[in-house]
Amino acid sequence: MSTNADPRWELLPHDPQAFFELNDGYDLKDLKRSYNAYIRRFKPEKFPAEFQRIRDAYEELSNELRYGQVHRSLPIDIVRFNWKESATPDLVPDDPRANAKPVELPAVEHQTLRERLANEGPKILYIELRNRQFKSPYDYFALALLSDVVGDDPTSFVRWLLAGLKAHPNEQGLFHLLRDYFYSQPPFGYVRQLLLKTAEVVPSDRFYYLTECLWDRLLRSAPFATFRDTLEACESRFTDCRVDHQMTFYLHILKGALFKADAKWIEAAFERIEECHDQLSYSAAFELDMLEFFKAYAAHRSEFLKDGGRMRALIDRTIVDYCMLDEPEADRKFFECQMRLTANSSELFKEFPVTEKLPQHVLVVWQWITS
């Protein structure tokens, strides 16, 4: 990519692959190279808004690579829909009236929703669309937006998206809108309810890719028993699930669970992944090997902290933050840790004398975080 050219911001968030100037078949190394070139120019402390847009685009493509998703550069009118669509779109294929003779409609019905909003107001349109028996994906999108305006209830936006995805399971526009909503940090009090409802609507391995960010929040902020019981309830509703995608999710979530879950759950999760080892990609298998070192550190934290001072406690906190926090926040915590270690070098050398040989799992974990 040309690092001197101005970023094509108009491509975000709809086409992150083109934004990073990546060819089809790119891998994580290609993505990171382009990402690093941009964040060297748009540092978070100077360009927080631009950095966040770049970061969001990177995370979207990184997650797609982990889950083996093929990124599609969908036109904006498919991903976000188009307010110029007719208020009475074509009948969907499974509509039993699809083969019926077209019905002549009053001229007002052929106006766009934008035009009708100017004359009739959102409540009239909302009621009309809500009462329509056969709704297109666009109808559900419009209902989600209009429900926010008419004040239906705080959860109405996501409820309409879920209803639309249930009626049109393969609709990519609604799927991506729902994922965008989950990444917008909905109120935490709704997270468990959203996960359970989404498992009913998307009872397959696509569920993991769609909801991973919600699981991260639940793991960080709720008792682990709540996380465990919710995950079991969601997975019990699955009717179809690819093992490799399920293992990708478990590899991701285990990193944080090591510091919250009970030993029995952790062992069961590792055994579950090991049973599917032959189906893991090379990168996933490598990630599993690294998790074994983090597992060893979590199991022996007390030994590392025993008789230690502020520096050991700081390093331990940074390791836990790396596993529990979002990557940008974890990176910030690591940078702060490095600055404090440098500023307190005499105290650091006192707590880690050259005669002390640290366990391998401590060295490997710290090296992995610093790389």
Order of alpha helices (4+ residues) and beta strands (2+ residues): alpha-alpha-alpha-alpha-alpha-alpha-alpha-alpha-alpha-alpha-alpha-alpha-alpha-alpha-alpha-alpha-alpha-alpha-alpha-alpha
